[in-house]
Amino acid sequence: MMRMKNKPPTAATANGGSAAGGSPDSTGAEWELRPCGMLVQKRNPDSDHRAIPPPTIRVRVKYGSTYHEISISSQASFGELKKMLTGPTGLHHQDQKLIYKDKERDSKAFLDITGVKDKSKMVLLEDPISQEKRYLEMRKNATMEKASKSISAISLEVDRLAGRVSALESVIGKGGKVAEKDVLSLIELLMNELLKLDGIMGDGDVKLQRKLQVKRVQKYVETLDVLKVKNSALTNAPIEEHSPKHSNGEQHQQQQQQHSHSVGHSAAYQQEQQQQQSSRHSTSGPVVVTTQWETFDATPGTSSAAIPPPASNNNSAHNQPKFPWDFFG
């Protein structure tokens, strides 16, 4: 038969306390059982408040020809010391360079770990490279902020114009007509906003916002182009329907006018011919027609002789005209 080994007494049983009960031992410490089965000393949350604060030291910092004495915690960092030196020196904490024991110290390093003690001396220098970087960063941030504000203003204007686009789309979609100048003016306003967006430069979030607004404006411009074509088709449709009827009526009217004009002209011409014939019969007597021709010699000067006009007399209306035949003898 095997002998069983006796288990060694635990810390709680050795001190006469219960592990689960958490009773204090002879030293006054309380124990607690963790979920994993380990027995540890119970922590007191108020023990941290009773801890002794770190000591305060005085550090002498030389800037130019002036010494500045700063009181700071011994466990503080060099970055906290730089922020405290901003007031008396007037330098931004990012433009400062602290030299301790002939070596530049990083802002994240701690004073006690570096070996800084009470009345230790340091040298403060201005860092032009850090200052230039800070100025560039400030300028970049200002540019980004200005671009973001400009994009926000353009977005509000595009929202206002989008309402007008929706109104025109509703009217034309129902078969109504709108003035073409309204569509053109709206397209021009959207193109102006697009030009403003093209002039904005930026990176990151600003670039993304600008790209979204550009796509949005282009979409509205394309919508207005389609509405412009539809509106033109609705405006020209009635004119095309009535134009053939109007042209046929005009042609018929012109033909009637031409026919009446030709009839009137022919009647006037016949009347004029009748008047000429009647006047000829009234002024001339009976005409004698003969087929016997006489030959005679041409006498100089006869070709230039003028035949005198017949005498106008009311009584001699039926007399025959007398010609000067003596010249041809």
Secondary structure, DSSP 8 states (H G I E B T S, - for coil): ----------HHHHTT--TTTT---TTS--EEE-TTS-EEE---GGGTTTS----EEEEEEEETTEEEEEEEETT-BHHHHHHHHHHHH---GGGEEEESSSSB--TTSBHHHHT--TTEEEEEEE-HHHHHHHHHHHHHHHHHHHHHHHHHHHHHHHHHHHHHHHHHHHHHHTT----HHHHHHHHHHHHHHHHHHHT----THHHHHHHHHHHHHHHHHHHHHHHHHHHHHHHHHHHHHHHHHHHHHHHHHHHHHHHHHHHHHHHHHHHHHHHHHHHHHHH----------------TTSTT---------STTSSS-----GGGG-
